Amino acid sequence: MSSGSVDGAQSTNTVCAGGSSTDFSSAFEPASLRRSASSTTTTRHRETVGIDAAELMTSRTSSTGMTEPVVAIHTMSGCVPAAADWHCSHSPQPPFGHTKPVAKALAAIDRPEPGGPVNSQECVIACGFATAPASSSRTGWAVILRHTPPPATGSNPELSTFTKHSLAPAVDGFDNVIAMQQFARYLKWVWGTYWPLYAAMILMTNVVGAIAVATFLRFLIPLRGARELTSPNTVTSIAYLSYFIFAIVAGVVFTLIFFAPVLRWQRNPDAYDPNMIRHLVLRIPFLQSVTGAVLWAIGVVIFTTVAAQFSSRWAITVAVTAVLGGLMVTLMTYMEAERLVRPVAARALEQGSLEQSDLSPMSTRLMATWVLTNAVPVLGILLLIFAQARSFFDGSMEDLIPALVALAVTALVTGFLGARLSAMSVVDPVRELQFAINQVRRGNLETTVRIYDSSEIGVVQAGFNEMMRGLQERQQVSDLFGRYVGTEVARRALEEDPELGGESRDVAVLFVDVIGSTGFATQRSPEHVVSALNEFFDRVVEVVHEHKGIINKFQGDAALAVFGAPLPLEDAAGHALAAAREMHSKLTDLEFEAGVGVAAGSVVAGHIGAKDRFEYTVIGDAVNQASRLTDLAKDTPGRVLTSAATVRLANEAEQRRWTMLKSVELRGRRQMTQLARPVRATLADRH
């Protein structure tokens, strides 16, 4: 940008960017050109792309002549377009002072001829390092100007060329900064996962193994040339150290390459196939041990070749020692990786189940433990004794004792570590299963266990979870079944194999029916009617259950309750009469009234229907009588009626709560039936 003075008026060129403005002032040839005091502003945006944590800068420069543009930058939170085409506005403005300078940037456009059009510039605002011919560069928003149209007559070609070539490198700076920020966030995320511990343990195992092999060769093998072979200035030592560093770097790199999909899946689980991730996670111990084995094998070849330059005996010694050491480290790596990767494996197996191809037999793990803790150390001891018997080493058997002791100690240490890792691989999941089983015994059917093992133990873990899902479904079915047919009926149906037919039972039947339900339904909305009926039945069910009865069925606005079936109930008539009395008092504050009738007698209780669809119900004279008594109760004070015969079947205390009425002939019955109602009918109940 440039600024100058025209007839005493100050003017600046302004780049506008969606709420922010950048006023650049410069004194490049301040006296050579004059500009018009007129102002023209045109802005054209492309599609904007938000940048996380972007800082939208507002910059102003001095309108006084300077040798280089000094930009004062103010920040505000927002999103900056990734790319935009800008037409610069040329307007006279008073001078601005510099406020909170943060960065310096070089930007300029060609000065227009006085009264001529303002040249169009393309401006890309990006987060990066601004390149400017200033004495110091500071981090800020780099403003890169590229001249889009041909320079107007009288424009400054040096400024255009300088701007194009000097500021464009800031684009690369932008890319570098973004990449560095993303990498820093990635490292911060990785540090909060299990992988740093995993990497540290695997690395430590291999480093300790390599140092142990080198120490064994340097100090414990009774063979001439050990000092010369392992001297810091020899080729062997240099090769050993170089490959040691290379193996560490290569191991880390190959591990990251192999497990990169797992790391990306942990950050974005929905973007990856769960079956592929599960398969890869369960193979992590195997892949990690193979990676270590390959690096150890390469090291064996290199060091054996170097040792062969000294003597064939040293070549054999180095090869055998490195092979046995590498085998122990590889097996230890597998066992450690299998244990350390469990949290990730548990998460991977949440989205799928174990397949046959994922299984790794427990026998393989136990065999690896035996090789690690017994076979390798004992084989090393036998080889040392055999070699000494063949005069392979220098010196006597006494000179070989330190090496034998070292192998014996190694057997003890690796035996302890291997046995512990192997035992914990079995004990940990068994303890979790034991805890889960105890939770189930306490009634917690939501209990599950983590699945993280690829052996038979993982199959048991998966089987336990499947069993719990089956129990949960059974519980849901039982609960739902009980809501439809009654808890006792449902429980008996689940425990036994229900068959069509029934048995004769002495029961008491309670029938309750709403009074005037048809008129009530026509005067109110269906939703209101359903809500009122639900409240009515809720109180009916509560009273029936309190008195040990069951709701056999709902029939529109009526309900049938049974006392004494399917489970026998002592004094069924007394319980039914008590429920009828309490039910009347519980229903008085509802929007409608109901009649209640109670009868007792012998009925047939059982499953009635077809083979594919049946229900548990009761059929008999007591049911019909209760229904007829309910119809009469609707027009009787107190709204509750029973028969004298039913009252006589109840206990004495309950009998005293009922008073006898006249005898009537119930519809459908030829015999007269003496009625009875509760003794405490209030005046409010009378018509």
KOLKE-296185 format. One record per residue (C-alpha): z, y, x. Coordinates in Angstrom, 2 decimals, decimal comma. Layout:
N
BABA         Z         Y         X
BABA         Z         Y         X
...
***
This chain:
687
BABA         Z         Y         X
BABA      0,00      0,00      0,00
BABA     -0,24      3,55      1,09
BABA      1,14      6,88      0,14
BABA      0,17     10,38      0,94
BABA      0,32     13,92     -0,29
BABA     -2,26     15,63     -2,44
BABA     -1,65     19,33     -3,01
BABA      2,01     18,85     -2,56
BABA      2,30     15,96     -5,03
BABA      3,83     12,68     -3,86
BABA      1,99      9,52     -4,91
BABA      2,51      5,78     -4,38
BABA      0,61      2,62     -5,19
BABA      2,60      0,15     -7,36
BABA      2,23     -3,60     -7,87
BABA      3,75     -4,65    -11,22
BABA      5,01     -8,22    -11,69
BABA      6,40     -8,95    -15,10
BABA      9,38     -6,65    -15,14
BABA      9,55     -5,97    -11,42
BABA      7,61     -3,47     -9,39
BABA      6,85     -3,15     -5,72
BABA      6,08      0,35     -4,44
BABA      4,71      0,27     -0,92
BABA      4,52      3,44      1,10
BABA      2,74      3,81      4,38
BABA      1,41      6,53      6,56
BABA     -1,66      4,80      7,90
BABA     -3,87      7,78      8,68
BABA     -1,91     10,02      6,31
BABA     -4,08     13,09      6,82
BABA     -7,50     11,44      6,86
BABA     -7,78     10,70      3,14
BABA     -6,87     12,51      0,01
BABA     -6,27     10,87     -3,34
BABA     -6,37     11,88     -6,96
BABA     -3,22     12,57     -8,91
BABA     -4,58     10,53    -11,76
BABA     -3,06      7,14    -12,58
BABA     -4,70      3,87    -13,59
BABA     -2,85      0,62    -14,26
BABA     -4,36     -2,75    -15,19
BABA     -2,48     -6,05    -15,08
BABA     -3,87     -9,59    -15,59
BABA     -1,65    -12,67    -15,37
BABA     -2,49    -16,30    -14,81
BABA     -0,39    -19,19    -16,04
BABA      3,12    -18,80    -14,71
BABA      5,02    -21,59    -13,08
BABA      8,81    -21,28    -12,87
BABA     10,50    -21,86     -9,51
BABA     14,12    -23,04     -9,49
BABA     16,58    -20,46     -8,24
BABA     13,79    -17,98     -7,74
BABA     14,70    -14,44     -6,99
BABA     12,61    -11,75     -8,58
BABA     12,47     -8,80     -6,26
BABA     12,14     -5,12     -7,04
BABA     10,97     -3,20     -4,01
BABA     10,46      0,46     -3,37
BABA      9,39      2,24     -0,25
BABA      9,68      5,70      1,07
BABA      6,90      8,08      0,21
BABA      7,21      9,82      3,52
BABA      4,91      9,10      6,40
BABA      5,97      6,18      8,58
BABA      4,41      4,06     11,27
BABA      5,13      0,88      9,28
BABA      6,08      0,14      5,68
BABA      9,80     -0,40      5,16
BABA     10,61     -2,23      1,95
BABA     13,94     -2,07      0,15
BABA     14,36     -5,16     -2,01
BABA     16,63     -5,61     -5,05
BABA     17,14     -9,08     -6,51
BABA     17,58    -10,35    -10,03
BABA     17,63    -13,85    -11,49
BABA     14,41    -15,03    -13,00
BABA     11,21    -16,99    -12,55
BABA      8,26    -15,80    -10,55
BABA      4,66    -16,68    -11,29
BABA      3,24    -19,08     -8,77
BABA      0,03    -17,11     -8,68
BABA     -1,25    -13,98    -10,39
BABA     -4,08    -11,49    -10,14
BABA     -2,83     -7,96     -9,89
BABA     -4,53     -4,64    -10,27
BABA     -2,58     -1,99     -8,49
BABA     -1,51      1,14    -10,32
BABA     -1,91      4,43     -8,57
BABA      0,45      7,04     -9,93
BABA      2,22     10,06     -8,58
BABA      5,96      9,53     -8,25
BABA      8,82     11,32     -6,61
BABA     10,14      9,86     -3,37
BABA     12,64      6,98     -3,54
BABA     15,39      6,22     -1,07
BABA     15,97      2,80      0,45
BABA     18,62      0,72     -1,31
BABA     20,09     -2,64     -0,12
BABA     17,29     -3,51      2,35
BABA     16,91     -7,27      2,57
BABA     13,49     -7,88      4,05
BABA     10,48     -6,22      5,56
BABA      7,00     -6,98      4,40
BABA      3,64     -5,57      5,21
BABA      1,36     -4,84      2,28
BABA     -1,36     -2,30      1,82
BABA     -4,43     -1,59     -0,21
BABA     -7,38      0,58      0,54
BABA     -6,89      4,19     -0,34
BABA     -9,31      5,25     -3,07
BABA    -11,47      8,24     -2,87
BABA    -10,05     11,30     -4,62
BABA    -10,81     10,88     -8,30
BABA    -12,35      7,44     -7,71
BABA    -11,35      4,07     -9,14
BABA     -8,41      2,17     -7,79
BABA     -9,43     -0,94     -5,82
BABA     -8,44     -4,27     -7,36
BABA     -6,19     -6,50     -5,27
BABA     -5,06    -10,09     -5,72
BABA     -1,35    -10,52     -5,06
BABA      0,51    -13,79     -4,55
BABA      4,30    -13,54     -4,53
BABA      5,97    -16,45     -2,84
BABA      9,33    -17,36     -1,36
BABA      8,94    -17,48      2,38
BABA      9,14    -15,55      5,62
BABA      7,29    -12,27      5,46
BABA      5,14    -11,59      8,48
BABA      5,06     -7,95      9,43
BABA      4,54     -5,97     12,60
BABA      8,09     -4,79     12,42
BABA     10,72     -5,09     15,08
BABA     12,49     -7,79     13,11
BABA     11,59    -10,23     10,32
BABA     13,95    -11,14      7,51
BABA     13,83    -13,78      4,87
BABA     12,63    -12,49      1,50
BABA      9,73    -12,54     -0,89
BABA      6,51    -12,47      1,05
BABA      3,85    -10,37     -0,63
BABA      0,38    -11,54      0,33
BABA     -2,51     -9,29     -0,62
BABA     -6,07    -10,51     -0,55
BABA     -8,90     -8,15     -1,20
BABA    -10,91     -9,55     -4,11
BABA    -13,74     -7,06     -4,63
BABA    -15,77     -5,55     -1,85
BABA    -14,06     -2,50     -0,31
BABA    -14,91      0,73     -2,03
BABA    -16,68      3,42     -0,15
BABA    -14,27      5,33      1,94
BABA    -11,71      2,53      2,03
BABA     -9,94      1,56      5,20
BABA    -11,53     -1,72      6,48
BABA     -8,92     -2,08      9,19
BABA     -6,17     -2,20      6,59
BABA     -7,98     -4,86      4,54
BABA     -8,65     -7,03      7,57
BABA     -5,13     -6,58      8,86
BABA     -3,61     -7,47      5,47
BABA     -5,78    -10,55      5,03
BABA     -5,09    -12,07      8,43
BABA     -1,53    -10,89      9,06
BABA      0,15    -11,76      5,75
BABA     -1,61    -14,99      4,70
BABA      0,56    -17,18      7,02
BABA      3,49    -16,49      4,71
BABA      1,99    -19,05      2,31
BABA      2,69    -21,76      4,88
BABA      6,18    -20,37      5,27
BABA      6,66    -20,69      1,53
BABA      5,66    -24,36      1,57
BABA      7,93    -25,06      4,52
BABA     10,93    -23,41      2,90
BABA     10,41    -25,27     -0,37
BABA     10,09    -28,57      1,49
BABA     13,23    -27,85      3,49
BABA     15,17    -26,94      0,36
BABA     14,05    -30,09     -1,43
BABA     14,94    -32,24      1,56
BABA     18,37    -30,59      1,80
BABA     19,05    -31,29     -1,89
BABA     17,88    -34,86     -1,42
BABA     20,24    -35,40      1,52
BABA     23,11    -33,91     -0,45
BABA     22,43    -36,31     -3,31
BABA     22,16    -39,32     -0,99
BABA     25,48    -38,39      0,61
BABA     27,18    -38,75     -2,77
BABA     25,89    -42,31     -3,32
BABA     26,87    -45,71     -1,90
BABA     24,07    -45,65      0,64
BABA     25,84    -43,78      3,48
BABA     28,58    -46,44      3,49
BABA     25,94    -49,15      3,28
BABA     23,99    -47,70      6,21
BABA     27,13    -47,20      8,30
BABA     28,31    -50,78      7,83
BABA     24,91    -52,35      8,55
BABA     24,40    -50,12     11,58
BABA     27,86    -50,84     12,93
BABA     27,32    -54,59     12,58
BABA     24,11    -54,48     14,60
BABA     25,49    -52,09     17,22
BABA     28,61    -54,19     17,74
BABA     26,45    -57,31     18,01
BABA     24,15    -55,72     20,60
BABA     27,09    -54,47     22,67
BABA     28,74    -57,91     22,49
BABA     25,58    -59,62     23,77
BABA     25,22    -57,12     26,63
BABA     28,90    -57,49     27,56
BABA     28,66    -61,27     27,51
BABA     25,66    -61,24     29,86
BABA     27,10    -58,60     32,16
BABA     30,65    -59,86     32,66
BABA     31,06    -63,45     31,42
BABA     28,02    -65,43     32,59
BABA     28,64    -66,93     36,09
BABA     25,11    -66,35     37,36
BABA     24,02    -64,44     40,45
BABA     22,29    -61,13     39,93
BABA     24,24    -60,03     36,86
BABA     25,21    -56,72     38,45
BABA     21,73    -56,09     39,78
BABA     20,15    -57,03     36,46
BABA     22,42    -54,77     34,40
BABA     22,71    -51,89     36,84
BABA     22,03    -48,50     35,19
BABA     19,11    -47,91     37,54
BABA     17,31    -51,19     36,85
BABA     14,36    -51,70     34,56
BABA     16,43    -54,02     32,38
BABA     19,09    -51,41     31,66
BABA     16,49    -48,75     30,93
BABA     14,56    -51,12     28,67
BABA     17,77    -52,24     26,98
BABA     18,88    -48,67     26,25
BABA     15,41    -47,56     25,16
BABA     14,92    -50,46     22,81
BABA     18,49    -50,07     21,54
BABA     17,69    -46,53     20,41
BABA     14,28    -47,56     19,12
BABA     15,74    -50,44     17,09
BABA     18,27    -48,14     15,43
BABA     15,61    -45,60     14,47
BABA     13,15    -48,29     13,39
BABA     15,79    -50,06     11,33
BABA     16,68    -46,86      9,49
BABA     13,02    -45,96      8,92
BABA     12,00    -49,39      7,66
BABA     15,07    -49,57      5,45
BABA     14,18    -46,23      3,88
BABA     10,59    -47,37      3,37
BABA     11,62    -50,65      1,75
BABA     14,27    -49,14     -0,48
BABA     12,60    -45,80     -1,29
BABA     11,71    -46,98     -4,84
BABA     15,38    -47,79     -5,44
BABA     16,46    -44,33     -4,30
BABA     13,85    -42,66     -6,50
BABA     14,84    -44,91     -9,41
BABA     18,48    -43,85     -9,07
BABA     17,43    -40,22     -9,49
BABA     14,96    -40,89    -12,32
BABA     15,61    -44,29    -13,95
BABA     13,12    -43,81    -16,79
BABA     10,14    -43,45    -14,43
BABA     10,26    -47,01    -13,06
BABA      9,84    -50,51    -14,40
BABA     13,36    -51,98    -14,75
BABA     12,13    -55,50    -13,97
BABA     10,57    -54,37    -10,69
BABA     13,70    -52,44     -9,70
BABA     15,98    -55,34    -10,62
BABA     13,92    -57,72     -8,51
BABA     13,92    -55,32     -5,55
BABA     17,65    -54,53     -5,73
BABA     18,60    -58,21     -5,81
BABA     16,42    -58,81     -2,75
BABA     18,00    -56,01     -0,72
BABA     20,34    -58,35      1,25
BABA     17,43    -60,64      2,12
BABA     15,09    -57,78      3,08
BABA     17,81    -56,12      5,14
BABA     18,57    -59,30      7,06
BABA     14,85    -59,95      7,64
BABA     14,44    -56,42      9,01
BABA     17,32    -56,98     11,40
BABA     16,03    -60,41     12,40
BABA     12,58    -59,02     13,26
BABA     14,06    -56,26     15,42
BABA     16,31    -58,76     17,18
BABA     13,34    -61,10     17,74
BABA     11,32    -58,28     19,32
BABA     14,29    -57,48     21,53
BABA     14,58    -61,12     22,59
BABA     10,94    -61,15     23,68
BABA     11,25    -57,88     25,59
BABA     14,48    -58,68     27,41
BABA     13,45    -62,25     28,18
BABA     10,24    -60,96     29,72
BABA     12,12    -58,40     31,81
BABA     14,77    -60,94     32,87
BABA     12,05    -63,36     33,92
BABA     11,15    -60,91     36,68
BABA     14,50    -61,72     38,29
BABA     14,71    -65,48     37,73
BABA     13,85    -68,16     35,24
BABA     17,53    -68,99     34,76
BABA     18,24    -65,42     33,74
BABA     15,31    -65,50     31,32
BABA     16,68    -68,64     29,64
BABA     20,21    -67,23     29,56
BABA     19,12    -63,92     28,03
BABA     16,91    -65,65     25,47
BABA     19,55    -68,12     24,28
BABA     22,34    -65,53     24,20
BABA     20,24    -62,98     22,32
BABA     18,97    -65,56     19,83
BABA     22,46    -66,79     19,00
BABA     23,84    -63,25     18,85
BABA     20,96    -62,09     16,66
BABA     21,45    -65,03     14,31
BABA     25,12    -64,20     13,86
BABA     24,39    -60,51     13,28
BABA     21,62    -61,34     10,79
BABA     23,88    -63,61      8,75
BABA     26,70    -61,08      8,83
BABA     24,25    -58,38      7,71
BABA     23,19    -60,48      4,73
BABA     26,76    -61,06      3,60
BABA     27,75    -57,42      4,01
BABA     24,63    -56,16      2,24
BABA     25,21    -58,55     -0,65
BABA     28,68    -57,12     -1,16
BABA     27,84    -53,45     -0,57
BABA     24,86    -53,42     -2,92
BABA     26,86    -54,65     -5,92
BABA     27,27    -51,23     -7,62
BABA     23,52    -50,63     -7,49
BABA     22,77    -54,18     -8,63
BABA     25,14    -53,78    -11,58
BABA     23,30    -50,66    -12,69
BABA     19,90    -52,32    -12,26
BABA     20,97    -55,33    -14,31
BABA     22,18    -53,12    -17,16
BABA     18,54    -52,73    -18,23
BABA     17,56    -56,39    -17,97
BABA     18,75    -59,93    -17,49
BABA     18,60    -62,35    -14,60
BABA     15,43    -64,38    -14,30
BABA     14,91    -67,65    -12,49
BABA     12,99    -65,90     -9,71
BABA     15,97    -63,60     -9,07
BABA     18,47    -66,40     -8,47
BABA     19,83    -67,17     -5,03
BABA     21,85    -70,41     -5,03
BABA     25,51    -70,25     -4,08
BABA     24,93    -73,20     -1,75
BABA     22,67    -71,02      0,42
BABA     25,40    -68,43      0,79
BABA     28,00    -71,05      1,68
BABA     25,65    -72,66      4,20
BABA     25,05    -69,27      5,83
BABA     28,80    -68,80      6,09
BABA     29,16    -72,16      7,81
BABA     26,39    -71,32     10,30
BABA     28,00    -67,96     11,05
BABA     31,56    -69,15     11,41
BABA     31,11    -72,59     12,96
BABA     27,63    -73,63     13,99
BABA     26,66    -70,69     16,21
BABA     29,91    -70,36     18,22
BABA     30,28    -74,14     18,64
BABA     26,62    -74,44     19,65
BABA     27,16    -71,72     22,25
BABA     30,15    -73,54     23,70
BABA     28,24    -76,83     23,86
BABA     25,27    -75,17     25,57
BABA     27,53    -73,60     28,20
BABA     29,18    -76,93     28,96
BABA     25,85    -78,75     29,06
BABA     24,32    -76,11     31,35
BABA     27,29    -76,22     33,70
BABA     27,05    -80,01     33,84
BABA     23,43    -79,57     34,95
BABA     24,51    -77,03     37,60
BABA     22,62    -74,33     35,76
BABA     25,26    -71,70     36,50
BABA     26,73    -70,64     39,82
BABA     30,31    -71,58     40,53
BABA     32,69    -74,13     39,06
BABA     33,86    -74,87     35,55
BABA     36,73    -72,44     36,04
BABA     34,22    -69,61     36,36
BABA     32,89    -70,56     32,94
BABA     36,27    -70,39     31,19
BABA     36,01    -66,63     30,29
BABA     32,71    -67,24     28,53
BABA     34,14    -70,23     26,66
BABA     37,21    -68,23     25,63
BABA     34,96    -65,40     24,43
BABA     32,97    -67,78     22,26
BABA     36,17    -69,31     20,88
BABA     37,50    -65,85     19,99
BABA     34,14    -65,03     18,45
BABA     34,39    -68,15     16,33
BABA     37,84    -67,09     15,14
BABA     36,81    -63,51     14,33
BABA     33,52    -64,38     12,66
BABA     35,21    -67,27     10,89
BABA     37,78    -64,92      9,40
BABA     35,21    -62,28      8,42
BABA     32,73    -64,81      7,09
BABA     35,32    -66,73      5,12
BABA     36,70    -63,50      3,67
BABA     33,28    -62,20      2,63
BABA     32,34    -65,57      1,18
BABA     35,64    -65,90     -0,65
BABA     35,50    -62,38     -2,06
BABA     31,96    -62,97     -3,29
BABA     33,47    -65,63     -5,54
BABA     36,96    -64,28     -6,16
BABA     35,90    -60,77     -7,26
BABA     33,66    -61,84    -10,15
BABA     36,11    -64,56    -11,19
BABA     38,91    -61,99    -11,40
BABA     36,71    -59,71    -13,48
BABA     35,93    -62,60    -15,81
BABA     39,61    -63,45    -16,07
BABA     40,46    -59,86    -16,96
BABA     37,68    -59,77    -19,56
BABA     38,86    -63,03    -21,14
BABA     42,38    -61,63    -21,47
BABA     40,93    -58,57    -23,19
BABA     39,12    -60,82    -25,67
BABA     42,34    -62,69    -26,38
BABA     43,91    -59,36    -27,32
BABA     41,12    -58,81    -29,84
BABA     38,87    -56,48    -27,85
BABA     35,42    -57,84    -28,61
BABA     33,73    -54,88    -26,90
BABA     34,62    -56,31    -23,49
BABA     31,81    -56,99    -21,02
BABA     31,59    -57,69    -17,30
BABA     29,28    -56,20    -14,72
BABA     26,39    -58,39    -13,60
BABA     25,72    -57,89     -9,91
BABA     25,45    -61,36     -8,38
BABA     22,14    -63,19     -8,02
BABA     23,74    -66,63     -7,68
BABA     25,17    -68,97    -10,31
BABA     28,02    -66,49    -10,68
BABA     25,55    -63,92    -11,99
BABA     24,38    -66,47    -14,55
BABA     28,00    -66,92    -15,66
BABA     28,46    -63,14    -15,89
BABA     25,30    -62,80    -17,98
BABA     26,37    -65,74    -20,13
BABA     29,75    -64,15    -20,81
BABA     28,10    -60,93    -21,95
BABA     25,71    -62,86    -24,19
BABA     28,64    -64,76    -25,65
BABA     30,43    -61,48    -26,36
BABA     27,34    -60,09    -28,05
BABA     27,29    -63,20    -30,22
BABA     30,96    -62,74    -31,11
BABA     30,36    -59,09    -31,92
BABA     27,46    -60,00    -34,19
BABA     29,56    -62,70    -35,85
BABA     32,36    -60,20    -36,37
BABA     29,94    -57,69    -37,85
BABA     28,47    -60,32    -40,16
BABA     31,94    -61,44    -41,20
BABA     33,03    -57,87    -41,85
BABA     29,88    -57,08    -43,81
BABA     30,10    -60,40    -45,67
BABA     33,70    -59,64    -46,56
BABA     32,73    -56,25    -47,94
BABA     30,26    -57,91    -50,28
BABA     32,14    -60,97    -51,49
BABA     35,71    -60,34    -50,44
BABA     37,55    -61,04    -47,21
BABA     39,06    -64,38    -48,21
BABA     35,82    -65,69    -49,68
BABA     33,92    -64,69    -46,56
BABA     36,49    -66,23    -44,23
BABA     36,47    -69,50    -46,14
BABA     32,67    -69,57    -46,23
BABA     32,51    -69,07    -42,46
BABA     35,13    -71,71    -41,77
BABA     33,68    -74,30    -44,14
BABA     30,23    -75,37    -45,19
BABA     29,93    -73,97    -48,72
BABA     28,41    -76,29    -51,31
BABA     27,30    -75,70    -54,87
BABA     29,94    -76,60    -57,43
BABA     33,54    -75,73    -58,09
BABA     37,04    -76,92    -58,78
BABA     39,55    -76,35    -61,56
BABA     42,13    -73,70    -60,64
BABA     44,96    -71,92    -62,48
BABA     44,33    -68,24    -61,94
BABA     44,93    -64,82    -63,43
BABA     41,96    -62,56    -64,10
BABA     42,05    -58,75    -64,24
BABA     39,14    -56,86    -65,75
BABA     38,80    -53,06    -65,55
BABA     36,04    -51,03    -67,22
BABA     35,31    -47,29    -67,35
BABA     35,56    -45,57    -70,75
BABA     32,56    -43,49    -71,77
BABA     30,57    -44,04    -68,60
BABA     27,22    -43,59    -70,34
BABA     28,03    -40,10    -71,58
BABA     29,57    -39,22    -68,24
BABA     26,39    -40,25    -66,43
BABA     24,12    -38,19    -68,70
BABA     26,12    -34,99    -68,18
BABA     26,27    -35,11    -64,38
BABA     23,94    -35,65    -61,45
BABA     23,41    -39,19    -60,12
BABA     25,03    -38,22    -56,83
BABA     28,15    -37,00    -58,62
BABA     28,32    -40,16    -60,73
BABA     28,06    -42,40    -57,67
BABA     30,74    -40,42    -55,86
BABA     33,11    -40,63    -58,84
BABA     32,55    -44,37    -59,25
BABA     33,16    -44,97    -55,54
BABA     36,48    -43,15    -55,76
BABA     37,36    -45,17    -58,88
BABA     36,56    -48,52    -57,25
BABA     38,33    -47,51    -54,05
BABA     41,60    -47,19    -55,95
BABA     40,97    -50,40    -57,89
BABA     40,38    -52,38    -54,69
BABA     43,46    -50,88    -53,05
BABA     45,74    -51,94    -55,90
BABA     44,24    -55,44    -56,18
BABA     44,64    -56,09    -52,46
BABA     48,22    -54,83    -52,47
BABA     49,04    -57,52    -55,04
BABA     47,23    -60,33    -53,15
BABA     44,18    -60,51    -55,35
BABA     40,49    -60,36    -54,50
BABA     37,63    -58,39    -56,01
BABA     35,23    -61,03    -57,21
BABA     32,43    -58,69    -58,27
BABA     31,45    -55,22    -59,41
BABA     29,47    -55,05    -62,64
BABA     28,08    -51,55    -63,04
BABA     31,14    -49,47    -63,94
BABA     33,45    -52,50    -64,23
BABA     35,24    -54,75    -61,75
BABA     36,53    -58,32    -61,93
BABA     39,59    -59,26    -59,87
BABA     40,94    -62,79    -59,41
BABA     44,47    -63,83    -58,44
BABA     44,88    -67,42    -57,23
BABA     41,38    -68,23    -55,97
BABA     39,91    -69,12    -53,57
BABA     43,37    -69,33    -51,98
BABA     46,27    -70,59    -54,10
BABA     48,77    -67,89    -55,10
BABA     52,24    -68,50    -56,46
BABA     52,97    -66,51    -59,63
BABA     49,37    -65,38    -59,97
BABA     50,06    -64,02    -63,48
BABA     52,95    -61,88    -62,23
BABA     50,81    -60,37    -59,47
BABA     47,97    -59,61    -61,88
BABA     50,27    -57,95    -64,46
BABA     51,93    -55,83    -61,78
BABA     48,52    -54,77    -60,50
BABA     47,44    -53,78    -64,03
BABA     50,49    -51,56    -64,53
BABA     50,08    -49,83    -61,17
BABA     46,34    -49,46    -61,63
BABA     46,84    -47,43    -64,80
BABA     49,02    -44,90    -62,97
BABA     46,60    -44,72    -60,03
BABA     43,61    -43,91    -62,25
BABA     45,13    -41,16    -64,41
BABA     43,93    -38,22    -62,26
BABA     40,27    -39,27    -62,14
BABA     37,46    -37,68    -64,14
BABA     37,34    -40,59    -66,54
BABA     39,71    -43,22    -67,95
BABA     39,43    -46,99    -67,83
BABA     40,64    -49,92    -69,87
BABA     42,44    -52,81    -68,16
BABA     42,77    -56,35    -69,48
BABA     44,63    -59,31    -67,95
BABA     44,47    -62,99    -68,86
BABA     45,64    -66,19    -67,17
BABA     44,60    -69,78    -67,52
BABA     42,52    -72,60    -66,11
BABA     39,04    -71,79    -64,80
BABA     36,37    -73,35    -62,62
BABA     36,17    -71,56    -59,28
BABA     33,33    -72,27    -56,88
BABA     29,82    -71,49    -55,71
BABA     27,40    -70,92    -58,55
BABA     23,65    -70,42    -58,12
BABA     20,81    -72,05    -56,17
BABA     20,69    -73,58    -52,70
BABA     19,14    -70,47    -51,21
BABA     21,17    -67,92    -53,16
BABA     24,62    -68,43    -54,64
BABA     27,90    -66,63    -55,08
BABA     31,56    -67,45    -55,42
BABA     32,87    -66,76    -58,91
BABA     35,20    -68,03    -61,65
BABA     34,11    -69,30    -65,06
BABA     36,42    -70,07    -67,99
BABA     38,22    -68,86    -71,08
BABA     40,57    -66,63    -69,08
BABA     37,62    -64,57    -67,86
BABA     36,24    -64,07    -71,37
BABA     39,68    -63,23    -72,73
BABA     40,28    -60,59    -70,04
BABA     36,96    -58,96    -70,90
BABA     37,80    -58,82    -74,64
BABA     41,27    -57,42    -73,92
BABA     39,69    -54,69    -71,82
BABA     37,52    -53,62    -74,74
BABA     40,61    -53,37    -76,97
BABA     42,59    -51,54    -74,27
BABA     40,11    -48,67    -74,30
BABA     41,41    -47,71    -77,78
BABA     45,07    -48,58    -77,14
BABA     47,73    -46,16    -75,84
BABA     48,37    -46,88    -72,18
BABA     44,88    -48,41    -71,76
BABA     46,38    -51,73    -70,55
BABA     46,58    -54,96    -72,57
BABA     47,32    -58,62    -71,95
BABA     48,22    -61,65    -74,01
BABA     51,70    -62,91    -74,77
BABA     50,75    -66,25    -73,21
BABA     49,92    -64,51    -69,94
BABA     53,23    -62,64    -69,94
BABA     55,14    -65,90    -70,39
BABA     53,44    -67,30    -67,25
BABA     54,82    -64,44    -65,12
BABA     58,24    -64,20    -63,51
BABA     61,18    -62,91    -65,58
BABA     61,28    -59,52    -63,90
BABA     57,67    -58,88    -64,77
BABA     58,14    -60,17    -68,34
BABA     60,77    -57,48    -69,00
BABA     58,18    -54,80    -68,23
BABA     55,97    -55,80    -71,15
BABA     56,41    -55,42    -74,90
BABA     54,82    -57,65    -77,53
BABA     52,38    -56,29    -80,11
BABA     50,59    -57,73    -83,13
BABA     48,24    -60,69    -83,03
BABA     44,49    -60,15    -83,35
BABA     41,38    -62,27    -83,36
BABA     39,35    -61,52    -80,24
BABA     35,60    -61,52    -80,46
BABA     34,21    -64,98    -79,75
BABA     37,57    -66,72    -80,28
BABA     38,79    -68,51    -83,44
BABA     42,47    -68,49    -82,57
BABA     44,71    -65,45    -82,95
BABA     45,88    -63,80    -79,75
BABA     49,19    -61,92    -79,56
BABA     48,83    -58,74    -77,54
BABA     51,25    -57,15    -75,06
BABA     51,32    -53,88    -73,19
BABA     53,59    -52,21    -70,60
BABA     56,88    -50,95    -72,09
BABA     56,59    -47,51    -70,48
BABA     53,65    -46,09    -72,34
BABA     54,12    -42,30    -72,34
BABA     53,54    -39,97    -75,23
BABA     50,66    -38,50    -73,32
BABA     48,91    -41,84    -73,59
BABA     49,16    -41,88    -77,36
BABA     46,34    -40,51    -79,54
***
